[in-house]
Amino acid sequence: MTVTSDTAGSHATATRGGTATGRSVHRSKSPGAPARTRVRTGRLVLYTVLVVITGLFLGPFGWLILTGLKTSAETAAAPVRWLPGDFQWHNFADAFNLIDFLGYARNSLIIAFVYATLVTLSSAWVGYGFARLDAPGRKTLFGVLLGSMMLPQMITLLPTYLIFARLGMVDTYWPWVLWGLAATPYLVFLFRQFFAGLPRELEEAAIVDGCGYATIFWRIFLPQSWPVLSASFVIAFTWTWGDYIAPQLLLSTDRSTLAVAVMSTYVTTAGTPVTNLQAAASVMYVVPILLIFLVAQRGFVAGMSTSGLK
Amino acid sequence: MTVDQIPAPAGATAPGRGGRAGGDRPRTSMTTRRHRAFYMFASPWIIGFLLLTIVPMAYALWLSLTTYDGISPHWRFIGLANYRELFADSVTWDALGRAGLFAVTSVPLSIVAGLGLAVLVNRPIRARGLFRTLLYLPAVVPPVGAGLAFKSLFDQNSGAANGVLNIFGIDALGWLADPYARYVLLMTVLWAAGNVMIISLAGLQDVPRELHEAARIDGAGAWRTFRSITVPLLSPVLLFQTVTGVIASVQTIMPLLLAAEPTTGGVTAIPQSNYMYMMHVFAEYFALGRYGYASALLWVLFVLILIVTGLIFKFTSGVVFYNVDPEAKK
């Protein structure tokens, strides 16, 4: 929140100086009171627009929370009940107990942790190669890497699923291990950009000392890259936690992730969804990711923008 | 890994066994070492790309020429019959048309929305960081959470959307059913416009301040500055957003998550207006188990995406303005 102090200052001056006395030196060109009102109305409109848009953006999630606090009668009532008559806080406990919430959460956690750890390390490894080493074919390979970012993953996922099924890897976590070991172009690119920006001298002394590149990567480059490592981990963790289709395809319901469980297990024996408990469960499913994001925001955003830009 | 740590075994790596030609030899072995090291570092991705992308794609290409359904042992090679069937099937064309319509509406809308938000929160305002965070937050919400939120928001009986309509005396709409389901889908995309916002914001902050000042001195207004300076400088970012947006829109599973029965088997129950190409693939794959035919559908989509991406790059090559040579930063 480093609001450029200059603007904030002159703004404050303008507001305080309601009478024409408190005019600041900066505003020597200011045409007078009408213009100042126009600036103030402009800012008022700006803030109103921002607040309304932000409200709209938070609305769906707020509604999900409200739905999670209603009775089932209220979630089916027409016309809408805007607020729950009594806040049914126990819905959250019920949602937790109705299914093996903790078990599914553990599955999600294992898969996301394993994948994020492996893919971060493998992508850093590959990214180092593209950034600091040279060989015939490097440019072509880098082109293929960038191009493969545009491959729709859904197209490869379906035949991959058939292959994994043939290899007996359905209902195991092996697919995520393999995907993790294989590095992913998006994160390779992130690490490549970071490593390419580090000074040459960093490895030169080590090379003279006869260190291998693996040692240089592990001892010198990796310790330098904590911000990128954590950003990469958080991004990959968020993907896997949020992924619905791969676990839905590859895992049976018992071994599946929270995403699948929240989507498909909150139904009565007759098959109708238990809306309020499902909403409560999905809040509990989403909130950890939002918290992780809020904590790691800086690196996360930097990582997302790097991959989109340069 | 250990191989590399042994300090250059003399003679073993260098092909030229001849006399030790002064300082020449270590240099060659250094270069060879670097080349080998590069492939050692690149190998996880190369192997992974071959095994987890190329092989599945080739496998799908082979299956697309067969009647394979995963159950019947008597599947056989049928040449291009699957392709002939899918091109003759109006369901394919309708699904493709809906996917195309979704792409050409959702991508420009979310780019305009994201860019607009970026411009708003790039201004010197109070609590700027807070606004940025809150506007970006929906983009972090996993698809399952987004799907359930929009399902309850647009529920015909108890949804807030119909509640608002009710205040104005308008009858409740079946938002999640046929004519309207596409608009709900579109809103889920716009809800995540924070993605475009955050990337455009990084681009906006890279626009040199002097350019804006120069434009102001030349008497350009805010809109003119935006159109003639900001947008051209952001054009690589916008191009990237367009391409990735189109690809993401084609493979979205949101229609499935908004459906009454969101399992890969229940895909056939999706309202027509959200029954897009990918959903058609899912239906053939999982509901009907026609792996051969569905693989042909996937390959057609793959080729189409290549063509569309190529066209986007071709038609924007004169318009997109690259400020820096990407390879220059070394």
Contacts between the chains, C-beta under 8 A, distances in Angstrom:
chain1	res1	chain2	res2	distance
A	1	B	127	6.8
A	1	B	128	6.4
A	1	B	129	4.6
A	1	B	130	7.5
A	3	B	124	5.7
A	3	B	125	7.1
A	3	B	126	6.3
A	3	B	128	6.2
A	4	B	124	4.8
A	7	B	124	4.4
A	8	B	124	7.1
A	8	B	126	7.6
A	43	B	125	7.8
A	46	B	120	7.3
A	46	B	123	7.1
A	46	B	125	6.7
A	47	B	125	7.2
A	47	B	126	8.0
A	49	B	120	7.1
A	50	B	120	6.1
A	50	B	121	7.5
A	50	B	125	7.3
A	50	B	131	5.7
A	53	B	117	7.2
A	53	B	120	7.8
A	53	B	135	7.1
A	54	B	131	6.2
A	54	B	134	5.0
A	54	B	135	6.1
A	57	B	134	6.7
A	57	B	135	5.6
A	57	B	137	7.3
A	57	B	138	5.5
A	57	B	191	6.8
A	57	B	194	7.6
A	58	B	134	6.4
A	58	B	137	7.4
A	58	B	138	7.9
A	59	B	153	7.5
A	59	B	160	7.5
A	60	B	138	7.2
A	60	B	146	7.4
A	60	B	149	4.1
A	60	B	150	6.1
A	60	B	153	5.4
A	60	B	191	6.4
A	61	B	137	7.7
A	61	B	138	7.0
A	61	B	141	6.6
A	61	B	145	7.7
A	61	B	149	5.9
A	63	B	149	6.4
A	63	B	152	6.2
A	63	B	153	5.1
A	63	B	160	5.4
A	64	B	145	7.2
A	64	B	148	6.5
A	64	B	149	4.3
A	64	B	152	6.3
A	67	B	152	4.6
A	74	B	158	7.3
A	75	B	152	7.5
A	75	B	158	5.5
A	76	B	157	6.1
A	76	B	158	6.0
A	77	B	157	6.8
A	77	B	158	5.5
A	78	B	156	7.6
A	78	B	157	3.6
A	78	B	158	6.3
A	78	B	162	7.9
A	78	B	172	6.9
A	79	B	157	7.8
A	79	B	162	7.2
A	79	B	163	6.2
A	79	B	166	4.9
A	79	B	172	7.5
A	80	B	157	7.6
A	80	B	158	5.2
A	80	B	159	6.5
A	80	B	160	6.2
A	80	B	162	6.5
A	80	B	163	3.4
A	80	B	166	7.1
A	81	B	158	6.8
A	82	B	160	7.5
A	82	B	163	6.5
A	122	B	44	4.8
A	122	B	45	7.5
A	122	B	48	8.0
A	125	B	41	5.8
A	125	B	44	6.3
A	126	B	41	6.0
A	126	B	42	5.8
A	126	B	44	5.8
A	126	B	45	4.4
A	128	B	41	5.7
A	129	B	37	7.3
A	129	B	38	5.2
A	129	B	39	7.9
A	129	B	40	7.5
A	129	B	41	2.6
A	129	B	42	4.8
A	130	B	41	7.7
A	130	B	42	7.0
A	133	B	34	5.5
A	133	B	35	7.9
A	133	B	37	5.4
A	133	B	38	3.9
A	133	B	41	6.3
A	134	B	34	6.1
A	134	B	35	7.4
A	134	B	38	6.3
A	135	B	34	6.9
A	135	B	35	3.9
A	135	B	36	7.8
A	135	B	38	3.8
A	135	B	39	6.2
A	136	B	35	7.0
A	138	B	38	6.2
A	138	B	42	7.9
A	141	B	42	6.2
A	141	B	46	7.2
A	144	B	49	7.5
A	145	B	45	6.8
A	148	B	49	6.4
A	148	B	53	6.6
A	150	B	243	6.4
A	150	B	244	7.3
A	150	B	247	5.9
A	150	B	305	7.8
A	150	B	309	6.1
A	151	B	53	6.6
A	152	B	247	5.4
A	152	B	250	6.2
A	152	B	251	4.7
A	152	B	301	7.4
A	152	B	302	7.3
A	152	B	305	6.1
A	153	B	251	6.9
A	154	B	251	3.8
A	154	B	253	7.7
A	154	B	278	6.2
A	155	B	57	7.6
A	155	B	60	7.9
A	155	B	251	7.4
A	155	B	298	5.1
A	155	B	301	6.4
A	155	B	302	5.3
A	156	B	52	7.2
A	156	B	53	5.4
A	156	B	56	5.0
A	156	B	57	6.2
A	158	B	60	7.3
A	158	B	281	7.2
A	158	B	285	5.9
A	158	B	294	7.1
A	158	B	295	7.7
A	158	B	298	6.3
A	159	B	56	3.9
A	159	B	57	6.8
A	159	B	59	4.9
A	159	B	60	3.9
A	159	B	63	7.1
A	159	B	295	6.6
A	159	B	298	7.4
A	160	B	52	6.3
A	160	B	56	4.4
A	162	B	59	7.1
A	162	B	63	7.6
A	162	B	70	7.5
A	162	B	291	6.4
A	163	B	55	7.1
A	163	B	56	6.0
A	163	B	59	6.2
A	178	B	48	7.5
A	178	B	51	7.8
A	178	B	52	6.6
A	179	B	48	7.8
A	179	B	52	6.7
A	181	B	44	6.0
A	181	B	48	6.6
A	182	B	44	6.2
A	182	B	45	6.6
A	182	B	47	7.2
A	182	B	48	2.3
A	182	B	49	7.1
A	182	B	51	7.5
A	182	B	52	5.5
A	183	B	44	5.1
A	183	B	45	4.3
A	183	B	48	6.2
A	185	B	45	7.6
A	188	B	45	6.2
A	196	B	329	6.5
A	196	B	330	6.2
A	197	B	329	7.1
A	207	B	30	8.0
A	210	B	7	4.3
A	210	B	8	7.5
A	211	B	5	7.7
A	212	B	1	7.8
A	212	B	3	8.0
A	212	B	4	3.4
A	212	B	5	4.3
A	212	B	6	7.8
A	212	B	37	7.7
A	213	B	4	5.9
A	213	B	33	7.8
A	213	B	34	7.9
A	213	B	37	4.1
A	213	B	40	7.5
A	213	B	41	7.2
A	214	B	1	4.6
A	214	B	4	5.0
A	214	B	5	6.8
A	214	B	37	8.0
A	214	B	40	7.6
A	215	B	4	7.6
A	215	B	5	6.0
A	217	B	41	7.5
A	238	B	140	6.8
A	238	B	142	7.8
A	241	B	142	6.5
A	242	B	142	3.1
A	242	B	143	6.2
A	242	B	144	7.2
A	243	B	142	7.9
A	244	B	142	7.6
A	244	B	143	5.8
A	244	B	144	5.3
A	244	B	253	6.6
A	244	B	257	7.0
A	245	B	253	5.5
A	245	B	264	7.8
A	248	B	263	7.4
A	248	B	264	6.1
A	249	B	264	6.8
A	259	B	142	6.4
A	259	B	144	4.7
A	262	B	144	5.8
A	262	B	148	7.4
A	263	B	144	5.2
A	263	B	147	7.6
A	263	B	148	7.6
A	263	B	257	7.0
A	263	B	262	5.4
A	264	B	262	6.7
A	264	B	263	6.0
A	275	B	152	6.5
A	275	B	155	7.9
A	278	B	148	6.5
A	279	B	148	6.5
A	279	B	152	6.0
A	282	B	144	6.6
A	282	B	145	5.1
A	282	B	148	4.7
A	282	B	149	7.5
A	283	B	145	8.0
A	285	B	142	7.3
A	285	B	144	7.0
A	285	B	145	6.4
A	286	B	141	5.5
A	286	B	142	6.3
A	286	B	145	4.0
A	289	B	140	6.2
A	289	B	141	7.5
A	289	B	142	6.3
A	290	B	137	6.5
A	290	B	140	6.2
A	290	B	141	7.3
A	293	B	137	7.5
A	293	B	140	4.7
A	294	B	133	7.3
A	297	B	133	6.7
A	301	B	136	7.4
A	301	B	198	5.6
A	304	B	195	7.5
A	304	B	198	5.9
A	304	B	199	6.6
A	305	B	198	6.1
A	305	B	199	5.3
A	305	B	201	7.5
A	305	B	202	3.5
A	306	B	202	7.9
A	308	B	199	3.8
A	308	B	202	7.3
A	308	B	237	6.4
A	308	B	240	5.7
A	308	B	241	7.3
A	308	B	244	7.9
A	309	B	199	6.7
A	309	B	202	5.9
A	309	B	203	6.3
A	309	B	206	7.8
A	309	B	236	7.5
A	309	B	237	6.0
A	309	B	240	7.6
A	310	B	326	6.5
A	310	B	329	7.5
